[in-house]
Amino acid sequence: MLIGLDPLLGPDLLQALRAMGHGDTIVLADANFPAESVARRLIRADGSDLPSLLAAVLSVLPIDQMEPEPAVGMEVVGDAARREPVHLDMERLLLRHAQPAAQLTLIERHAFYERARAAFAVVATGERRFYGNLILRKGVVAP
């Protein structure tokens, strides 16, 4: 345990977040996501739900301001305009805790998988709700 750090930020996750550079991405994936087959680096956080882990990650990870779509989720298959409760949770946390605040963009499922394959790391959570998947792009910390 460390002072000032959320205990959900385990050593493997902290190491990955610190090692990422500007523009690198990390996936926070739900329990149904094919994390093992998609990830270049897999980090297990099976005991956490997506909102709790997202809040913890946003407490230390700057969000990219240089490029559009720094926070990307997965669209509902067959209904791209629909927002699930987990999407609303992501949006609320991104607006409240991201530095700077970020908007959630949703993309088609297979396009999401393609982006996830290129991510620096995938974090497999225990989130049981469908579409609880998010890709975050790291920004910079100003001098």
N, CA, C and O of each residue as an XYZ file, in Angstrom:
572
protein
N       0.844     -1.187      0.000
C       0.000      0.000      0.000
C       0.885      1.246      0.000
O       1.961      1.281      0.598
N       0.394      2.244     -0.683
C       1.075      3.530     -0.723
C       0.098      4.639     -0.365
O      -1.098      4.533     -0.637
N       0.597      5.676      0.229
C      -0.231      6.816      0.596
C      -0.666      7.539     -0.676
O       0.148      7.796     -1.562
N      -1.946      7.861     -0.759
C      -2.456      8.660     -1.860
C      -2.761      7.905     -3.136
O      -3.215      8.509     -4.108
N      -2.524      6.591     -3.164
C      -2.827      5.803     -4.355
C      -3.971      4.842     -4.063
O      -3.998      4.181     -3.025
N      -4.891      4.779     -4.973
C      -6.007      3.853     -4.850
C      -5.451      2.429     -4.827
O      -4.618      2.092     -5.669
N      -5.886      1.582     -3.887
C      -5.366      0.217     -3.817
C      -5.682     -0.631     -5.053
O      -5.065     -1.680     -5.237
N      -6.614     -0.212     -5.895
C      -6.863     -0.933     -7.143
C      -5.707     -0.789     -8.125
O      -5.588     -1.573     -9.067
N      -4.859      0.206     -7.909
C      -3.693      0.400     -8.769
C      -2.568     -0.499     -8.265
O      -1.690     -0.071     -7.516
N      -2.620     -1.751     -8.696
C      -1.611     -2.723     -8.295
C      -0.281     -2.451     -8.971
O      -0.194     -1.594     -9.850
N       0.763     -3.178     -8.568
C       2.098     -2.910     -9.099
C       2.219     -3.080    -10.609
O       2.919     -2.304    -11.258
N       1.552     -4.076    -11.177
C       1.649     -4.280    -12.626
C       0.958     -3.156    -13.390
O       1.464     -2.683    -14.408
N      -0.192     -2.737    -12.898
C      -0.916     -1.645    -13.551
C      -0.164     -0.330    -13.404
O      -0.054      0.430    -14.366
N       0.348     -0.056    -12.227
C       1.128      1.179    -12.034
C       2.360      1.200    -12.936
O       2.693      2.233    -13.516
N       3.022      0.075    -13.050
C       4.210      0.009    -13.901
C       3.830      0.302    -15.353
O       4.528      1.050    -16.038
N       2.727     -0.284    -15.823
C       2.304     -0.056    -17.204
C       1.923      1.403    -17.430
O       2.330      1.999    -18.427
N       1.153      1.979    -16.526
C       0.739      3.376    -16.673
C       1.950      4.301    -16.695
O       1.977      5.268    -17.455
N       2.945      4.013    -15.871
C       4.149      4.839    -15.812
C       5.012      4.659    -17.060
O       5.630      5.612    -17.534
N       5.052      3.441    -17.586
C       5.887      3.155    -18.746
C       5.293      3.683    -20.051
O       6.021      3.909    -21.017
N       3.991      3.879    -20.083
C       3.348      4.384    -21.298
C       3.860      5.775    -21.628
O       4.147      6.575    -20.738
N       3.969      6.049    -22.912
C       4.342      7.383    -23.373
C       3.131      8.118    -23.930
O       2.039      7.560    -24.038
N       3.348      9.376    -24.279
C       2.280     10.197    -24.851
C       1.737      9.527    -26.107
O       2.491      9.188    -27.019
N       0.427      9.341    -26.141
C      -0.226      8.726    -27.287
C      -0.427      7.227    -27.173
O      -1.185      6.645    -27.950
N       0.239      6.591    -26.216
C      -0.006      5.166    -25.988
C      -1.404      4.979    -25.414
O      -1.947      5.873    -24.764
N      -1.980      3.802    -25.663
C      -3.330      3.521    -25.182
C      -3.349      2.319    -24.255
O      -2.500      1.430    -24.324
N      -4.347      2.327    -23.387
C      -4.585      1.210    -22.477
C      -6.070      0.882    -22.529
O      -6.913      1.777    -22.601
N      -6.379     -0.405    -22.491
C      -7.755     -0.880    -22.536
C      -8.163     -1.322    -21.142
O      -7.447     -2.077    -20.485
N      -9.317     -0.848    -20.698
C      -9.966     -1.386    -19.505
C     -11.104     -2.245    -20.043
O     -12.035     -1.726    -20.659
N     -11.036     -3.558    -19.815
C     -11.931     -4.504    -20.480
C     -12.850     -5.210    -19.489
O     -12.473     -5.499    -18.353
N     -14.064     -5.476    -19.954
C     -15.012     -6.193    -19.105
C     -14.672     -7.688    -19.066
O     -13.771     -8.155    -19.763
N     -15.415     -8.422    -18.235
C     -15.115     -9.835    -18.007
C     -15.338    -10.709    -19.240
O     -14.794    -11.811    -19.313
N     -16.125    -10.240    -20.207
C     -16.383    -11.015    -21.423
C     -15.417    -10.701    -22.558
O     -15.405    -11.407    -23.567
N     -14.619     -9.672    -22.414
C     -13.705     -9.251    -23.469
C     -12.616    -10.311    -23.664
O     -12.136    -10.875    -22.681
N     -12.216    -10.594    -24.912
C     -11.170    -11.601    -25.156
C      -9.770    -11.049    -24.840
O      -8.912    -10.977    -25.719
N      -9.556    -10.670    -23.601
C      -8.329     -9.983    -23.190
C      -7.073    -10.803    -23.450
O      -6.065    -10.273    -23.918
N      -7.134    -12.065    -23.153
C      -5.946    -12.924    -23.310
C      -5.495    -12.990    -24.766
O      -4.297    -12.944    -25.042
N      -6.428    -13.095    -25.687
C      -6.056    -13.234    -27.098
C      -5.774    -11.897    -27.774
O      -5.107    -11.866    -28.808
N      -6.258    -10.807    -27.220
C      -6.073     -9.482    -27.825
C      -4.820     -8.773    -27.306
O      -4.165     -8.045    -28.053
N      -4.489     -8.981    -26.046
C      -3.469     -8.171    -25.369
C      -2.041     -8.498    -25.785
O      -1.665     -9.661    -25.925
N      -1.257     -7.444    -25.979
C       0.202     -7.598    -26.061
C       0.750     -7.751    -24.652
O       1.649     -8.554    -24.403
N       0.196     -6.966    -23.732
C       0.505     -7.061    -22.293
C      -0.828     -7.171    -21.568
O      -1.686     -6.302    -21.715
N      -1.006     -8.209    -20.804
C      -2.254     -8.406    -20.069
C      -2.024     -8.167    -18.589
O      -1.086     -8.701    -17.998
N      -2.893     -7.359    -18.000
C      -2.869     -7.087    -16.562
C      -4.210     -7.541    -16.016
O      -5.253     -7.159    -16.548
N      -4.202     -8.347    -14.968
C      -5.440     -8.870    -14.383
C      -5.876     -7.971    -13.236
O      -5.093     -7.635    -12.348
N      -7.148     -7.594    -13.280
C      -7.790     -6.836    -12.196
C      -9.200     -7.393    -12.037
O     -10.179     -6.648    -11.991
N      -9.280     -8.714    -11.955
C     -10.567     -9.410    -11.965
C     -11.488     -9.023    -10.813
O     -12.705     -9.158    -10.937
N     -10.947     -8.552     -9.713
C     -11.765     -8.194     -8.558
C     -12.354     -6.800     -8.622
O     -13.015     -6.371     -7.677
N     -12.130     -6.079     -9.713
C     -12.615     -4.692     -9.793
C     -13.688     -4.556    -10.858
O     -13.688     -5.265    -11.864
N     -14.605     -3.625    -10.612
C     -15.567     -3.271    -11.644
C     -15.002     -2.106    -12.446
O     -14.058     -1.447    -12.011
N     -15.573     -1.857    -13.604
C     -15.027     -0.827    -14.486
C     -15.052      0.571    -13.860
O     -14.026      1.250    -13.891
N     -16.173      1.035    -13.293
C     -16.153      2.399    -12.744
C     -15.097      2.604    -11.656
O     -14.429      3.637    -11.638
N     -14.939      1.649    -10.761
C     -13.943      1.793     -9.694
C     -12.532      1.836    -10.256
O     -11.719      2.664     -9.845
N     -12.241      0.942    -11.197
C     -10.899      0.929    -11.773
C     -10.657      2.175    -12.619
O      -9.564      2.739    -12.589
N     -11.668      2.609    -13.374
C     -11.517      3.821    -14.175
C     -11.225      5.025    -13.289
O     -10.348      5.825    -13.615
N     -11.929      5.170    -12.193
C     -11.666      6.289    -11.273
C     -10.234      6.221    -10.752
O      -9.561      7.247    -10.660
N      -9.764      5.024    -10.411
C      -8.395      4.872     -9.924
C      -7.388      5.249    -11.005
O      -6.431      5.973    -10.730
N      -7.589      4.769    -12.223
C      -6.666      5.074    -13.317
C      -6.652      6.574    -13.610
O      -5.591      7.163    -13.815
N      -7.830      7.182    -13.626
C      -7.898      8.621    -13.916
C      -7.256      9.476    -12.827
O      -6.968     10.651    -13.055
N      -7.029      8.903    -11.655
C      -6.372      9.657    -10.581
C      -4.882      9.844    -10.846
O      -4.239     10.673    -10.201
N      -4.321      9.073    -11.800
C      -2.890      9.181    -12.084
C      -2.553      9.345    -13.558
O      -1.424      9.712    -13.884
N      -3.497      9.084    -14.460
C      -3.216      9.094    -15.895
C      -3.735     10.373    -16.549
O      -4.938     10.632    -16.526
N      -2.835     11.184    -17.136
C      -3.314     12.342    -17.900
C      -3.926     11.865    -19.217
O      -3.453     10.905    -19.825
N      -4.977     12.545    -19.641
C      -5.668     12.183    -20.880
C      -5.175     13.076    -22.018
O      -4.982     14.278    -21.835
N      -4.974     12.483    -23.181
C      -4.450     13.198    -24.344
C      -5.393     14.306    -24.798
O      -6.602     14.101    -24.911
N      -4.826     15.484    -25.056
C      -5.581     16.621    -25.581
C      -5.206     16.930    -27.023
O      -5.866     17.746    -27.666
N      -4.164     16.296    -27.544
C      -3.612     16.651    -28.848
C      -4.383     16.030    -30.015
O      -4.437     16.616    -31.096
N      -4.970     14.871    -29.814
C      -5.674     14.156    -30.869
C      -7.124     13.940    -30.445
O      -7.423     13.890    -29.252
N      -8.027     13.812    -31.426
C      -9.430     13.550    -31.072
C      -9.608     12.135    -30.522
O      -8.753     11.268    -30.708
N     -10.707     11.927    -29.860
C     -11.118     10.621    -29.336
C     -10.106      9.987    -28.375
O      -9.608      8.893    -28.640
N      -9.799     10.665    -27.260
C      -8.874     10.068    -26.295
C      -9.510      9.000    -25.403
O      -8.810      8.292    -24.680
N     -10.844      8.888    -25.459
C     -11.555      7.887    -24.666
C     -12.592      7.219    -25.572
O     -13.550      7.859    -26.006
N     -12.392      5.930    -25.852
C     -13.215      5.231    -26.832
C     -13.816      3.981    -26.202
O     -13.109      3.158    -25.620
N     -15.129      3.856    -26.329
C     -15.835      2.669    -25.869
C     -16.407      1.897    -27.036
O     -16.239      2.284    -28.193
N     -17.081      0.807    -26.732
C     -17.648     -0.072    -27.755
C     -19.139      0.204    -27.917
O     -19.886      0.258    -26.940
N     -19.561      0.379    -29.183
C     -20.974      0.572    -29.495
C     -21.772     -0.686    -29.175
O     -21.236     -1.794    -29.168
N     -23.063     -0.493    -28.911
C     -23.977     -1.615    -28.772
C     -24.190     -2.212    -30.161
O     -24.538     -1.497    -31.101
N     -23.985     -3.499    -30.286
C     -24.140     -4.176    -31.576
C     -25.594     -4.054    -32.031
O     -26.521     -4.409    -31.303
N     -25.771     -3.546    -33.251
C     -27.097     -3.408    -33.824
C     -27.839     -2.139    -33.448
O     -28.934     -1.893    -33.955
N     -27.255     -1.317    -32.556
C     -27.918     -0.073    -32.144
C     -26.852      0.931    -31.711
O     -26.664      1.175    -30.519
N     -26.162      1.506    -32.683
C     -25.018      2.384    -32.417
C     -25.369      3.611    -31.593
O     -24.495      4.162    -30.925
N     -26.607      4.051    -31.619
C     -26.998      5.255    -30.886
C     -27.310      4.972    -29.411
O     -27.389      5.898    -28.604
N     -27.483      3.722    -29.068
C     -27.883      3.358    -27.704
C     -26.719      3.512    -26.723
O     -25.577      3.177    -27.039
N     -27.026      4.019    -25.539
C     -26.064      4.129    -24.450
C     -26.510      3.210    -23.313
O     -27.619      3.337    -22.792
N     -25.636      2.295    -22.944
C     -25.886      1.394    -21.818
C     -25.536      2.117    -20.514
O     -24.801      3.104    -20.544
N     -26.043      1.649    -19.378
C     -25.680      2.271    -18.094
C     -24.168      2.337    -17.866
O     -23.676      3.308    -17.290
N     -23.424      1.318    -18.309
C     -21.972      1.354    -18.141
C     -21.353      2.493    -18.949
O     -20.370      3.091    -18.512
N     -21.917      2.804    -20.134
C     -21.444      3.958    -20.914
C     -21.679      5.256    -20.146
O     -20.822      6.139    -20.136
N     -22.835      5.369    -19.508
C     -23.150      6.572    -18.732
C     -22.196      6.716    -17.558
O     -21.786      7.827    -17.222
N     -21.839      5.600    -16.931
C     -20.848      5.638    -15.842
C     -19.500      6.134    -16.361
O     -18.855      6.965    -15.722
N     -19.075      5.623    -17.523
C     -17.802      6.063    -18.108
C     -17.840      7.561    -18.395
O     -16.910      8.288    -18.048
N     -18.915      8.018    -19.027
C     -19.030      9.439    -19.370
C     -18.951     10.314    -18.124
O     -18.258     11.331    -18.109
N     -19.664      9.909    -17.085
C     -19.668     10.679    -15.831
C     -18.261     10.761    -15.242
O     -17.824     11.835    -14.830
N     -17.561      9.648    -15.201
C     -16.212      9.637    -14.638
C     -15.224     10.417    -15.499
O     -14.358     11.114    -14.971
N     -15.346     10.307    -16.818
C     -14.447     11.049    -17.712
C     -14.644     12.555    -17.585
O     -13.686     13.321    -17.685
N     -15.870     12.970    -17.368
C     -16.132     14.407    -17.204
C     -15.711     14.906    -15.820
O     -15.275     16.048    -15.668
N     -15.842     14.055    -14.834
C     -15.555     14.467    -13.457
C     -14.085     14.308    -13.068
O     -13.536     15.159    -12.368
N     -13.443     13.225    -13.516
C     -12.110     12.893    -12.998
C     -10.965     12.965    -13.999
O      -9.806     13.064    -13.595
N     -11.259     12.918    -15.280
C     -10.163     12.951    -16.260
C      -9.500     14.317    -16.247
O     -10.152     15.344    -16.059
N      -8.180     14.306    -16.453
C      -7.401     15.551    -16.492
C      -6.712     15.643    -17.841
O      -5.692     14.984    -18.038
N      -7.223     16.433    -18.778
C      -8.452     17.229    -18.715
C      -9.686     16.358    -18.945
O      -9.580     15.202    -19.353
N     -10.861     16.937    -18.676
C     -12.116     16.212    -18.896
C     -12.165     15.715    -20.335
O     -11.668     16.376    -21.246
N     -12.761     14.562    -20.531
C     -12.796     13.952    -21.861
C     -14.200     13.469    -22.183
O     -14.967     13.095    -21.295
N     -14.517     13.484    -23.453
C     -15.784     12.950    -23.950
C     -15.583     11.487    -24.347
O     -14.503     11.103    -24.795
N     -16.616     10.688    -24.181
C     -16.586      9.292    -24.605
C     -17.069      9.194    -26.044
O     -18.126      9.722    -26.389
N     -16.293      8.519    -26.877
C     -16.674      8.204    -28.254
C     -16.901      6.703    -28.332
O     -16.102      5.928    -27.807
N     -17.967      6.289    -28.974
C     -18.223      4.860    -29.155
C     -17.946      4.471    -30.600
O     -18.286      5.202    -31.530
N     -17.318      3.301    -30.777
C     -17.031      2.788    -32.120
C     -17.525      1.348    -32.235
O     -17.795      0.684    -31.234
N     -17.636      0.888    -33.462
C     -18.117     -0.452    -33.766
C     -17.220     -1.520    -33.112
O     -16.015     -1.324    -32.957
N     -17.825     -2.630    -32.740
C     -17.165     -3.688    -31.970
C     -15.852     -4.161    -32.601
O     -14.839     -4.225    -31.904
N     -15.835     -4.489    -33.878
C     -14.619     -5.007    -34.490
C     -13.547     -3.923    -34.626
O     -12.354     -4.212    -34.532
N     -13.968     -2.689    -34.845
C     -13.018     -1.572    -34.868
C     -12.402     -1.395    -33.480
O     -11.219     -1.080    -33.357
N     -13.208     -1.598    -32.439
C     -12.692     -1.534    -31.066
C     -11.634     -2.612    -30.848
O     -10.574     -2.338    -30.286
N     -11.920     -3.837    -31.293
C     -10.953     -4.925    -31.140
C      -9.638     -4.597    -31.849
O      -8.563     -4.870    -31.316
N      -9.718     -4.019    -33.034
C      -8.500     -3.660    -33.766
C      -7.667     -2.641    -32.986
O      -6.448     -2.779    -32.878
N      -8.325     -1.633    -32.453
C      -7.593     -0.647    -31.638
C      -7.023     -1.299    -30.390
O      -5.910     -0.978    -29.973
N      -7.773     -2.206    -29.795
C      -7.313     -2.874    -28.574
C      -6.059     -3.708    -28.836
O      -5.175     -3.786    -27.983
N      -5.980     -4.330    -30.009
C      -4.801     -5.134    -30.349
C      -3.526     -4.287    -30.415
O      -2.425     -4.788    -30.188
N      -3.687     -3.016    -30.724
C      -2.536     -2.112    -30.820
C      -2.216     -1.425    -29.493
O      -1.235     -0.687    -29.408
N      -3.011     -1.651    -28.476
C      -2.837     -0.957    -27.201
C      -1.564     -1.413    -26.481
O      -1.100     -2.539    -26.659
N      -1.019     -0.519    -25.674
C       0.145     -0.822    -24.853
C      -0.161     -1.981    -23.909
O       0.666     -2.870    -23.710
N      -1.374     -1.959    -23.324
C      -1.766     -3.011    -22.387
C      -3.281     -3.131    -22.350
O      -4.002     -2.192    -22.687
N      -3.747     -4.296    -21.938
C      -5.163     -4.547    -21.687
C      -5.302     -4.946    -20.230
O      -4.583     -5.819    -19.743
N      -6.230     -4.302    -19.538
C      -6.515     -4.628    -18.144
C      -7.842     -5.373    -18.114
O      -8.881     -4.814    -18.464
N      -7.807     -6.630    -17.697
C      -9.012     -7.449    -17.607
C      -9.658     -7.224    -16.246
O      -9.102     -7.604    -15.215
N     -10.836     -6.602    -16.250
C     -11.557     -6.342    -15.002
C     -12.598     -7.438    -14.776
O     -12.763     -8.337    -15.601
N     -13.280     -7.348    -13.669
C     -14.385     -8.256    -13.373
C     -15.729     -7.661    -13.742
O     -16.766     -8.182    -13.330
N     -15.735     -6.568    -14.519
C     -16.995     -5.913    -14.899
C     -17.897     -6.904    -15.626
O     -17.497     -7.488    -16.633
N     -19.114     -7.094    -15.116
C     -20.034     -8.075    -15.691
C     -21.019     -7.469    -16.681
O     -21.656     -8.197    -17.443
N     -21.151     -6.151    -16.678
C     -22.090     -5.530    -17.611
C     -21.521     -5.551    -19.020
O     -20.325     -5.345    -19.223
N     -22.397     -5.802    -19.995
C     -21.979     -5.798    -21.394
C     -21.515     -4.396    -21.788
O     -22.030     -3.401    -21.279
N     -20.559     -4.325    -22.680
C     -20.012     -3.087    -23.248
C     -19.214     -2.271    -22.235
O     -19.049     -1.063    -22.401
N     -18.721     -2.925    -21.194
C     -17.879     -2.258    -20.201
C     -16.426     -2.257    -20.628
O     -15.557     -2.730    -19.896
N     -16.159     -1.720    -21.823
C     -14.816     -1.700    -22.405
C     -14.457     -0.275    -22.798
O     -15.272      0.445    -23.374
N     -13.235      0.124    -22.481
C     -12.814      1.500    -22.720
C     -11.335      1.532    -23.090
O     -10.513      0.851    -22.477
N     -11.010      2.335    -24.103
C      -9.627      2.579    -24.473
C      -9.298      4.027    -24.131
O      -9.986      4.947    -24.573
N      -8.239      4.227    -23.341
C      -7.780      5.564    -22.960
C      -6.430      5.853    -23.601
O      -5.548      4.995    -23.621
N      -6.273      7.055    -24.121
C      -4.982      7.476    -24.704
C      -4.302      8.439    -23.737
O      -4.885      9.432    -23.303
N      -3.067      8.118    -23.418
C      -2.308      8.895    -22.445
C      -1.863     10.245    -23.027
O      -1.428     10.341    -24.174
N      -1.990     11.268    -22.199
C      -1.523     12.597    -22.533
C      -0.178     12.880    -21.908
O       0.617     11.971    -21.666
N       0.069     14.149    -21.649
C       1.347     14.558    -21.070
C       1.115     15.267    -19.738
O       0.025     15.766    -19.457
N       2.160     15.295    -18.938
C       2.181     16.050    -17.690
C       3.029     17.281    -17.953
O       4.204     17.168    -18.300
N       2.446     18.438    -17.791
C       3.155     19.685    -18.085
C       4.299     19.910    -17.095
O       4.236     19.472    -15.946
N       5.357     20.608    -17.564
C       6.480     20.893    -16.662
C       6.063     21.823    -15.520
O       6.885     22.164    -14.670
